[in-house]
Amino acid sequence: MKPTRARAARAIVVATAAGSLALTGCSNDSGKNSKDQSKSQADAATQSKPVVYGDAAASNGPAAEIPGAKPGGTINVYAQSDMTHMDPGQIYVSDAGQFANLIHRGLTNYQEDEKGNLTVVGDIATDSGKSSNGGKTWTFTLKDGIKDEDGNAITSADVRHTIERMYAKHIFDGPSFVQSWLSGNDYRKALPDGGYGTKHLPDSVLATPDAKTVVFNFSQPRPDLPQALSMAGYAIVPEKADTKEKYDKAPKALGPYKISDYKAGKSLTLVKNTNWDPKTDAVRHQYVDGYNFTTTIDPVNQTKRLIADQGEAKNAIQFSDQVDTDQMQAVITNAKVNARTIKGYQPYVWQLTFNLDRVKDKKVRDAIAYAMPSAAMVQADGGKYGGEVAGGLFAPTLPGFDKSYDPFGKLKKPNGDIEKAKQLLKEAGVKEGTKLTYAYSNTPRGQKQQVIIKDALAKIGFDVQAKEIERAAFYETIGKIKNPFDLYMTGWGQDWPSQSTVVTPVYDGKLISDGASNYSHINDAKVNSLIQEALTLEPEAASKKWEEAHHRIVEEINPAVPVYYSKVVQLFGSNIGGAKYSTESSYIDINDLFLKQP
């Protein structure tokens, strides 16, 4: 099966998002405060448990009060560009996902505890959904009092419209999970006009028996539906307010804030949505009066302003940008500035992927895995603030992350085990000077990585031919089944906190095709079977099955060498309260912010 455009785009999103992580660990010469004052919040805030599905009690508003929170004032948001999209149906990447939680609402959302563990709760629904028919049917009941910014009541017809409009051709950048689950991978054929005409999806697929009830019917169990529906891409678009393509510039809010002014390429102003009722919302707050986005400030100047912490910068945050590379030490080594950072993991794992059609001997793949100098690769992407040596292919943001998992001994030997690698190659009968072709993206990071990889593999006898590919065409090029490369560096991040969104698209043998995300072309019967089994299980049981698949993939097949996990460091002004890292967004938690002095 060929993956959807949005699914295939995920890897490209990874390349873009993680590309901003080039944080340096250079020496500090800033004066007396030279000690590294940082304490990683990532260790304390990881998704250690499987996601829990909350009941009606957990879904009731208002959200728990934040200690010390005060109402009033305006938060300034520094951003280097506009949101990629504001229409929920088009939202799939991080900046717009952050933005969506301020103005949009969906059927479900996430609550996050102080340890980073997540519970799916009802957002405009009364709970996280009720499954029946062996997990093939999911029923959601809408809360009372849900209105859009104009005061119009939201009904099941608006939810149906939200799902159906995702079939329309003008919606092309958002997620496609629910549509494909309902109507197959070629889902647009089932409703080509996106529900804008007289035709709707049949009740056997999507039913709205009354104004408060929505029923999804699938051909197989879909235990991840409550998490999929929490994606910003499935936030509600009121049917009467839908202006199709124009909606991307002027969406209607259901969340605590609404757009009051938007100047493309310059600024965006949010003010309170008076038709948002906190009694219906178990996740969000409305402490500040609004948000002023300036969308012309690059990370260099964002960092400078926030380090200085003068004037309006005291009330400012970085939204989805991060601390500038060259100013990292000025941030980390100054205790007062460092206290105004959030630090944590991003959901991306960078891996050296094998083309299994060309590198067929597992001993050869294992040898390369042992030889890989993961620590040098981390250093090339900003050192300890940009990444962390990876033992496996699951990121620390996934449930049940096992930080001790390390089958190739990278935690003990982060610079590689050359002797072990040479022994494996000797056993495999590989001759000195054997050529390998390595494809890399022509980014600054890609250039650094190819030098490291060439040097490391030369030490064990390979002659690596590095082939440069334009950044924009990189994933398209290596995504071709008949590509001429032996190795390439790839990255992948979860779509929601479930291993299903990592294992399925990247390691399912049924998903090998041009443009798909199975870049290694792994097609293992046992892995495929474990995937199908795990997809039918509830989160806790599924987590164990996904881990079983993970161990087989890494240890018994080795289609990709785990290299490093990506990290994030963001800065905020001294008057910002409630700032913390969110495991769900992998950025500053946008839901709990307030001003200490409004």
C-alpha positions as CSV (number, residue, x, y, z in Angstrom):
1,M,0.0,0.0,0.0
2,K,1.3,3.4,-0.8
3,P,1.2,5.7,2.3
4,T,-0.8,8.9,2.3
5,R,0.8,12.2,1.4
6,A,0.7,13.3,5.0
7,R,2.2,10.1,6.2
8,A,5.0,10.3,3.7
9,A,5.5,13.9,4.6
10,R,6.2,13.0,8.2
11,A,9.9,12.2,7.5
12,I,10.2,15.4,5.7
13,V,8.8,17.2,8.7
14,V,11.3,15.4,10.8
15,A,14.1,16.6,8.6
16,T,12.9,20.2,8.9
17,A,12.0,20.2,12.5
18,A,15.1,18.4,13.8
19,G,17.2,20.4,11.4
20,S,16.7,23.4,13.8
21,L,18.4,21.4,16.5
22,A,22.0,22.4,15.6
23,L,22.9,23.4,19.2
24,T,26.5,23.8,20.0
25,G,28.4,22.6,23.0
26,C,31.4,25.0,22.4
27,S,33.6,26.2,25.3
28,N,32.4,29.2,27.3
29,D,34.3,32.4,27.8
30,S,31.5,34.5,29.2
31,G,33.2,35.3,32.5
32,K,32.9,34.2,36.1
33,N,29.7,32.1,35.7
34,S,31.4,29.5,33.5
35,K,30.0,26.4,35.2
36,D,27.3,24.5,33.2
37,Q,24.3,25.2,35.3
38,S,21.9,23.0,33.2
39,K,19.7,20.3,34.7
40,S,17.9,18.3,32.1
41,Q,14.2,18.3,32.5
42,A,14.0,15.5,30.0
43,D,14.8,12.8,32.5
44,A,11.9,13.9,34.7
45,A,9.4,14.5,31.9
46,T,9.2,11.4,29.7
47,Q,6.2,9.4,28.8
48,S,7.0,6.4,31.0
49,K,3.6,4.8,30.9
50,P,1.2,3.8,28.1
51,V,-1.4,6.5,27.4
52,V,-4.6,6.2,29.5
53,Y,-8.1,6.7,28.2
54,G,-10.0,9.0,30.5
55,D,-13.6,8.8,31.6
56,A,-16.2,11.5,31.9
57,A,-14.9,12.6,35.3
58,A,-11.4,13.1,33.9
59,S,-12.9,15.0,31.0
60,N,-14.9,17.5,33.1
61,G,-13.8,21.1,33.2
62,P,-12.5,23.4,34.4
63,A,-8.8,22.4,34.1
64,A,-6.9,22.2,37.4
65,E,-5.6,25.6,38.5
66,I,-1.9,26.3,38.1
67,P,-0.4,27.3,41.4
68,G,0.3,31.0,41.6
69,A,-1.4,31.8,38.3
70,K,-2.8,35.3,37.8
71,P,-5.2,36.6,35.1
72,G,-4.4,39.4,32.7
73,G,-1.8,40.7,30.4
74,T,-0.5,39.7,27.0
75,I,2.1,37.2,26.1
76,N,4.5,38.1,23.2
77,V,5.3,35.2,20.9
78,Y,8.5,35.3,18.9
79,A,8.4,33.3,15.6
80,Q,10.5,33.4,12.4
81,S,7.5,32.9,10.0
82,D,3.8,32.5,9.8
83,M,2.0,29.3,10.9
84,T,2.2,26.7,8.2
85,H,-1.6,26.5,8.4
86,M,-4.5,27.7,10.6
87,D,-7.2,25.5,9.0
88,P,-7.2,22.4,11.3
89,G,-7.6,20.1,8.3
90,Q,-4.2,21.3,7.0
91,I,-2.3,21.1,10.3
92,Y,0.3,18.4,10.6
93,V,3.5,20.0,11.9
94,S,4.6,21.4,15.2
95,D,4.2,25.2,14.9
96,A,0.6,25.0,13.9
97,G,0.0,22.2,16.4
98,Q,1.1,24.5,19.2
99,F,-1.1,27.3,17.8
100,A,-4.1,24.9,17.4
101,N,-4.4,24.3,21.2
102,L,-5.0,28.0,21.7
103,I,-7.9,28.4,19.2
104,H,-9.1,25.0,18.2
105,R,-10.8,22.1,19.9
106,G,-11.4,18.5,18.9
107,L,-13.3,15.5,20.1
108,T,-10.4,14.5,22.4
109,N,-7.3,16.0,23.8
110,Y,-4.4,15.2,26.2
111,Q,-4.0,15.9,29.9
112,E,-0.4,15.7,31.0
113,D,0.8,15.1,34.6
114,E,3.9,16.5,36.2
115,K,5.9,13.4,35.2
116,G,4.9,13.8,31.5
117,N,2.4,10.9,31.5
118,L,-0.6,11.4,29.2
119,T,-4.3,10.8,29.6
120,V,-6.7,11.1,26.6
121,V,-9.8,13.0,27.7
122,G,-12.9,14.2,26.0
123,D,-12.4,17.8,24.7
124,I,-15.8,18.6,23.2
125,A,-16.8,15.0,23.9
126,T,-17.9,13.9,27.3
127,D,-15.1,11.3,27.5
128,S,-12.4,9.7,25.4
129,G,-14.9,7.6,23.5
130,K,-16.7,4.3,24.1
131,S,-15.7,1.3,21.9
132,S,-17.9,-1.6,21.1
133,N,-18.2,-4.3,18.4
134,G,-14.7,-5.6,19.3
135,G,-13.1,-2.2,19.0
136,K,-14.5,-1.6,15.5
137,T,-17.2,0.9,16.6
138,W,-16.5,4.1,18.6
139,T,-19.2,6.4,20.0
140,F,-18.7,9.9,21.2
141,T,-21.3,12.1,23.0
142,L,-20.8,15.9,22.8
143,K,-20.7,18.1,25.9
144,D,-23.3,20.7,26.5
145,G,-22.3,24.3,26.0
146,I,-19.8,24.0,23.2
147,K,-19.9,27.0,20.9
148,D,-17.8,28.6,18.3
149,E,-16.5,32.2,18.7
150,D,-19.8,33.6,17.2
151,G,-21.9,31.8,19.8
152,N,-23.2,29.0,17.5
153,A,-23.7,25.7,19.2
154,I,-21.6,22.8,17.9
155,T,-23.5,19.7,17.0
156,S,-22.7,16.3,15.7
157,A,-23.3,17.7,12.2
158,D,-20.2,19.9,12.7
159,V,-18.2,16.8,13.7
160,R,-19.4,14.9,10.7
161,H,-18.5,17.9,8.4
162,T,-15.0,18.1,10.0
163,I,-14.3,14.5,9.1
164,E,-15.9,14.6,5.7
165,R,-14.1,17.8,4.5
166,M,-10.8,15.9,5.0
167,Y,-11.8,14.0,1.9
168,A,-11.9,17.2,-0.2
169,K,-9.1,18.0,-2.6
170,H,-8.3,21.4,-1.1
171,I,-7.3,19.6,2.1
172,F,-3.9,18.1,1.3
173,D,-1.5,18.8,4.2
174,G,-3.2,17.3,7.2
175,P,-3.4,13.8,8.6
176,S,-5.3,11.1,6.8
177,F,-5.5,8.3,9.4
178,V,-9.2,8.5,10.2
179,Q,-10.2,8.9,6.6
180,S,-8.2,5.9,5.4
181,W,-9.4,3.8,8.4
182,L,-13.0,4.6,7.4
183,S,-12.7,4.4,3.6
184,G,-9.4,2.8,2.6
185,N,-6.1,4.4,1.4
186,D,-7.8,5.8,-1.7
187,Y,-10.3,7.4,0.5
188,R,-11.0,10.5,-1.6
189,K,-13.0,8.4,-4.1
190,A,-15.5,7.6,-1.3
191,L,-16.5,11.3,-1.0
192,P,-14.8,13.4,-3.7
193,D,-16.7,16.6,-2.9
194,G,-15.7,16.3,0.8
195,G,-19.3,16.5,2.0
196,Y,-19.9,20.0,0.6
197,G,-22.6,18.7,-1.7
198,T,-25.6,16.5,-0.9
199,K,-23.7,13.3,-0.4
200,H,-22.4,12.1,2.9
201,L,-20.5,9.1,4.2
202,P,-23.0,6.3,4.8
203,D,-24.2,5.7,8.4
204,S,-22.5,2.3,8.2
205,V,-19.2,4.3,8.2
206,L,-20.0,7.6,10.1
207,A,-23.3,8.1,11.8
208,T,-24.9,11.0,13.6
209,P,-28.1,9.6,15.1
210,D,-28.8,12.8,17.0
211,A,-27.3,16.3,17.6
212,K,-25.1,15.0,20.4
213,T,-23.9,11.6,19.1
214,V,-21.2,10.7,16.6
215,V,-20.5,7.0,15.7
216,F,-17.4,5.8,13.8
217,N,-17.6,2.3,12.2
218,F,-14.4,0.6,11.0
219,S,-13.7,-2.6,9.3
220,Q,-11.2,-3.6,12.0
221,P,-10.4,-2.6,15.6
222,R,-9.0,0.9,15.9
223,P,-7.9,1.2,19.5
224,D,-5.8,4.3,18.7
225,L,-8.8,6.4,17.5
226,P,-9.0,8.6,20.6
227,Q,-5.3,9.5,20.1
228,A,-5.7,10.1,16.4
229,L,-8.7,12.4,17.0
230,S,-6.6,14.4,19.4
231,M,-4.4,15.6,16.6
232,A,-4.9,19.2,15.6
233,G,-5.8,18.1,12.1
234,Y,-9.1,16.7,13.4
235,A,-10.1,19.8,15.3
236,I,-13.7,21.0,14.7
237,V,-14.6,23.2,11.7
238,P,-18.2,24.4,12.1
239,E,-20.1,23.5,8.9
240,K,-21.8,26.9,8.5
241,A,-18.5,28.8,9.0
242,D,-16.4,26.7,6.5
243,T,-15.1,28.9,3.7
244,K,-13.0,26.1,2.1
245,E,-9.6,27.4,1.0
246,K,-10.2,30.8,2.6
247,Y,-10.7,29.1,6.0
248,D,-6.9,28.7,6.3
249,K,-6.5,32.5,6.8
250,A,-9.6,33.1,9.0
251,P,-10.7,30.0,11.0
252,K,-13.4,30.1,13.7
253,A,-12.2,29.5,17.2
254,L,-13.7,27.0,19.7
255,G,-10.7,27.3,22.1
256,P,-9.9,30.0,24.7
257,Y,-8.6,32.5,22.1
258,K,-9.6,33.8,18.7
259,I,-7.9,35.7,16.0
260,S,-8.5,39.4,16.1
261,D,-5.9,40.6,13.6
262,Y,-3.7,38.9,11.1
263,K,-1.1,40.5,8.8
264,A,0.5,37.8,6.6
265,G,4.2,37.5,7.1
266,K,4.2,40.0,9.9
267,S,2.0,39.5,12.9
268,L,-0.9,37.7,14.4
269,T,-3.0,38.8,17.4
270,L,-5.2,36.5,19.6
271,V,-7.7,37.8,22.1
272,K,-10.0,36.0,24.5
273,N,-12.8,34.0,23.0
274,T,-15.8,35.0,25.2
275,N,-17.8,32.0,24.0
276,W,-15.3,29.5,25.3
277,D,-16.6,28.0,28.6
278,P,-13.9,26.8,30.9
279,K,-16.4,24.4,32.5
280,T,-16.3,22.4,29.3
281,D,-12.5,22.2,29.0
282,A,-10.4,19.9,31.2
283,V,-7.1,20.9,29.5
284,R,-6.8,24.6,28.7
285,H,-6.7,27.9,30.7
286,Q,-7.4,31.5,29.7
287,Y,-5.2,33.3,32.1
288,V,-3.8,36.0,29.8
289,D,-5.9,38.4,27.8
290,G,-4.2,37.4,24.6
291,Y,-1.1,36.6,22.5
292,N,0.8,38.9,20.2
293,F,2.8,36.9,17.6
294,T,5.6,38.7,15.7
295,T,6.4,36.4,12.8
296,T,9.6,38.1,11.5
297,I,12.1,37.3,14.3
298,D,14.7,34.6,13.5
299,P,16.1,32.3,16.3
300,V,19.3,34.4,16.5
301,N,17.4,37.5,17.5
302,Q,14.8,35.7,19.5
303,T,17.6,34.4,21.7
304,K,19.3,37.7,21.9
305,R,16.1,39.4,23.1
306,L,15.3,36.8,25.6
307,I,18.8,36.6,27.1
308,A,18.7,40.4,27.5
309,D,15.2,40.1,29.1
310,Q,14.3,43.8,28.7
311,G,11.0,45.5,28.0
312,E,8.5,43.4,26.1
313,A,10.9,40.4,26.1
314,K,10.1,39.8,29.8
315,N,6.6,38.7,28.6
316,A,7.8,36.7,25.6
317,I,8.3,33.1,24.7
318,Q,9.8,31.0,21.9
319,F,6.9,29.1,20.3
320,S,8.3,26.3,18.2
321,D,11.7,27.8,17.5
322,Q,14.7,27.1,19.7
323,V,17.8,28.7,21.3
324,D,20.3,29.8,18.7
325,T,23.3,27.6,18.2
326,D,26.0,30.2,18.8
327,Q,24.3,31.6,21.9
328,M,23.7,28.3,23.6
329,Q,26.6,28.6,26.1
330,A,25.5,32.1,27.0
331,V,22.2,30.6,28.0
332,I,23.3,27.4,29.6
333,T,26.2,28.8,31.6
334,N,24.3,31.7,33.1
335,A,22.2,30.4,36.0
336,K,19.6,33.2,35.8
337,V,19.1,32.8,32.1
338,N,19.2,29.0,32.2
339,A,16.4,29.1,34.8
340,R,14.3,30.5,32.0
341,T,14.6,27.5,29.7
342,I,12.6,24.4,29.1
343,K,14.5,21.4,28.0
344,G,13.4,18.0,26.8
345,Y,13.3,15.5,24.1
346,Q,11.8,15.8,20.7
347,P,10.1,12.7,19.2
348,Y,12.7,12.1,16.5
349,V,15.2,9.3,16.3
350,W,18.0,9.6,13.8
351,Q,19.2,6.4,12.3
352,L,21.6,5.1,9.7
353,T,19.3,3.2,7.4
354,F,20.3,0.2,5.3
355,N,18.9,-0.5,1.9
356,L,18.3,-4.2,2.6
357,D,18.0,-5.0,-1.1
358,R,21.7,-4.1,-1.4
359,V,23.2,-4.7,2.1
360,K,21.9,-8.2,2.6
361,D,24.3,-9.7,5.1
362,K,23.3,-9.1,8.7
363,K,26.8,-9.4,10.0
364,V,27.8,-6.5,7.7
365,R,24.9,-4.4,9.0
366,D,25.8,-5.3,12.6
367,A,29.5,-4.4,12.0
368,I,28.5,-1.0,10.7
369,A,26.2,-0.6,13.8
370,Y,29.1,-1.3,16.1
371,A,31.4,1.0,14.2
372,M,29.1,3.9,14.2
373,P,30.5,6.8,16.4
374,S,27.2,7.9,17.8
375,A,28.8,10.5,20.1
376,A,30.4,12.2,17.2
377,M,27.1,12.3,15.4
378,V,25.5,13.9,18.4
379,Q,28.3,16.5,18.6
380,A,27.7,17.4,15.0
381,D,24.1,18.2,15.9
382,G,24.8,20.4,18.9
383,G,26.3,18.1,21.5
384,K,24.4,17.2,24.6
385,Y,21.8,20.0,24.2
386,G,21.0,18.9,20.6
387,G,20.8,15.1,21.1
388,E,21.6,12.0,23.1
389,V,23.1,8.7,22.0
390,A,20.3,6.2,21.1
391,G,20.2,2.6,22.0
392,G,17.1,1.7,20.1
393,L,14.7,3.1,17.5
394,F,12.0,4.2,20.0
395,A,12.3,7.8,21.2
396,P,12.1,8.8,24.9
397,T,8.8,10.5,24.2
398,L,7.1,7.1,23.5
399,P,5.3,5.2,26.3
400,G,7.4,2.7,28.2
401,F,10.7,4.0,26.9
402,D,13.6,1.8,28.1
403,K,16.7,4.0,28.6
404,S,18.8,0.9,29.3
405,Y,18.0,-0.8,26.0
406,D,21.3,-0.9,24.1
407,P,21.9,-4.0,22.0
408,F,24.9,-2.5,20.2
409,G,26.6,-1.2,23.4
410,K,26.4,2.5,22.4
411,L,26.0,3.7,26.0
412,K,29.2,2.1,27.0
413,K,31.1,2.7,23.8
414,P,29.5,5.8,22.2
415,N,32.5,6.3,19.9
416,G,32.0,2.8,18.4
417,D,33.6,-0.6,18.8
418,I,36.0,-0.9,15.9
419,E,37.4,-4.2,16.9
420,K,34.0,-5.9,17.2
421,A,33.1,-4.5,13.8
422,K,36.2,-5.8,12.2
423,Q,35.7,-9.2,13.6
424,L,32.1,-9.4,12.2
425,L,33.4,-8.3,8.8
426,K,36.1,-10.9,8.9
427,E,33.5,-13.6,9.6
428,A,31.4,-12.3,6.8
429,G,34.3,-12.5,4.4
430,V,34.2,-8.8,3.4
431,K,37.3,-7.6,1.6
432,E,39.2,-4.5,2.4
433,G,38.2,-1.6,0.1
434,T,34.6,-2.8,-0.4
435,K,32.6,0.1,-1.7
436,L,29.4,1.4,0.0
437,T,27.3,4.3,-1.4
438,Y,26.0,6.7,1.2
439,A,23.3,9.3,0.3
440,Y,23.1,12.5,2.3
441,S,21.1,15.7,2.3
442,N,23.2,18.8,1.4
443,T,22.4,20.6,4.7
444,P,25.1,21.8,7.1
445,R,24.3,18.8,9.4
446,G,24.3,16.4,6.4
447,Q,27.7,17.6,5.4
448,K,29.2,17.0,8.8
449,Q,27.5,13.6,9.1
450,Q,28.9,12.3,5.9
451,V,32.4,13.1,6.9
452,I,32.0,11.3,10.2
453,I,30.4,8.2,8.5
454,K,33.1,8.0,5.8
455,D,35.9,8.2,8.4
456,A,34.2,5.6,10.7
457,L,33.6,3.1,8.0
458,A,37.0,3.6,6.5
459,K,38.5,2.4,9.8
460,I,36.8,-1.0,9.3
461,G,37.8,-1.3,5.7
462,F,35.0,0.2,3.6
463,D,35.4,2.7,0.8
464,V,32.4,5.0,1.2
465,Q,31.2,6.9,-1.8
466,A,29.2,9.8,-0.5
467,K,26.4,11.1,-2.8
468,E,24.9,14.5,-2.2
469,I,21.2,15.1,-2.7
470,E,19.3,18.3,-2.6
471,R,17.5,18.8,0.7
472,A,14.1,19.2,-0.8
473,A,14.4,16.0,-2.9
474,F,16.2,13.9,-0.3
475,Y,13.3,11.8,1.0
476,E,11.7,11.5,-2.4
477,T,15.0,10.2,-3.8
478,I,15.7,7.6,-1.1
479,G,12.0,6.7,-1.0
480,K,12.3,5.1,-4.4
481,I,12.4,1.3,-4.2
482,K,15.1,1.0,-6.9
483,N,17.3,3.7,-5.4
484,P,21.1,3.1,-6.0
485,F,22.2,3.7,-2.4
486,D,23.4,1.3,0.3
487,L,23.0,3.7,3.3
488,Y,21.3,6.9,4.2
489,M,20.6,8.9,7.3
490,T,16.8,9.1,8.1
491,G,14.7,10.5,10.9
492,W,11.3,9.7,12.1
493,G,8.9,11.0,14.8
494,Q,5.7,9.7,16.2
495,D,2.3,11.1,15.2
496,W,0.9,10.5,18.7
497,P,2.4,8.8,21.7
498,S,2.1,5.3,20.4
499,Q,4.7,3.0,18.9
500,S,2.2,2.2,16.2
501,T,3.0,5.5,14.5
502,V,6.7,4.5,14.3
503,V,6.7,0.7,13.6
504,T,3.9,0.6,11.1
505,P,4.9,3.2,8.6
506,V,8.7,2.5,8.7
507,Y,9.0,-1.2,9.3
508,D,5.8,-2.8,7.9
509,G,6.7,-5.0,4.9
510,K,3.3,-4.4,3.4
511,L,4.2,-0.7,3.0
512,I,7.0,-1.0,0.5
513,S,6.4,1.2,-2.5
514,D,7.8,4.3,-4.2
515,G,7.2,7.3,-1.9
516,A,6.6,5.1,1.2
517,S,8.4,5.5,4.5
518,N,9.8,1.9,4.7
519,Y,13.2,3.2,3.6
520,S,15.0,0.0,4.5
521,H,12.6,-2.2,2.6
522,I,12.3,-4.5,5.6
523,N,9.7,-7.2,5.0
524,D,9.8,-9.7,7.9
525,A,6.9,-12.0,8.3
526,K,7.1,-12.0,12.1
527,V,7.4,-8.2,12.3
528,N,4.4,-7.9,10.0
529,S,2.4,-10.3,12.1
530,L,3.3,-8.5,15.4
531,I,2.2,-5.2,13.8
532,Q,-1.2,-6.6,12.8
533,E,-1.7,-8.0,16.3
534,A,-0.6,-4.8,18.1
535,L,-2.9,-2.7,16.0
536,T,-5.9,-4.4,17.5
537,L,-4.9,-4.0,21.2
538,E,-5.6,-1.4,23.8
539,P,-2.6,0.9,24.6
540,E,-1.1,-1.0,27.6
541,A,-1.3,-4.5,25.9
542,A,-0.2,-2.9,22.6
543,S,2.8,-1.3,24.1
544,K,4.3,-4.7,25.1
545,K,3.6,-6.1,21.6
546,W,5.2,-3.1,20.0
547,E,8.3,-3.6,22.2
548,E,8.5,-7.2,21.1
549,A,8.4,-6.0,17.5
550,H,11.1,-3.4,18.3
551,H,13.5,-6.0,19.7
552,R,13.1,-8.2,16.7
553,I,13.7,-5.3,14.3
554,V,16.8,-4.1,16.1
555,E,18.4,-7.3,17.2
556,E,17.4,-9.9,14.7
557,I,17.1,-7.9,11.5
558,N,18.9,-4.5,12.0
559,P,17.5,-2.5,9.1
560,A,18.7,0.7,10.7
561,V,21.3,1.7,13.2
562,P,20.0,3.8,16.1
563,V,22.2,6.9,16.3
564,Y,20.7,9.6,18.5
565,Y,17.6,11.1,19.9
566,S,16.9,14.8,19.3
567,K,16.4,17.4,22.1
568,V,15.0,20.8,22.4
569,V,16.0,23.9,24.4
570,Q,13.7,27.0,24.5
571,L,13.9,30.3,26.3
572,F,11.2,32.5,27.8
573,G,11.0,35.9,29.6
574,S,11.3,36.4,33.3
575,N,7.7,37.5,33.7
576,I,6.3,34.2,32.2
577,G,4.7,31.8,34.7
578,G,3.7,28.2,34.3
579,A,6.4,27.4,31.7
580,K,7.3,23.8,31.4
581,Y,8.3,21.2,28.8
582,S,5.4,19.1,27.4
583,T,6.0,15.5,26.4
584,E,3.0,15.7,24.1
585,S,4.1,18.7,22.0
586,S,7.8,18.4,22.7
587,Y,7.9,22.2,23.2
588,I,6.8,24.7,25.9
589,D,3.4,23.7,27.3
590,I,1.2,26.3,25.8
591,N,-1.8,25.5,28.0
592,D,-0.6,26.6,31.4
593,L,1.1,30.0,30.8
594,F,0.4,33.2,32.7
595,L,2.1,36.4,33.5
596,K,3.6,36.8,37.0
597,Q,2.9,40.5,36.9
598,P,0.0,41.1,34.4
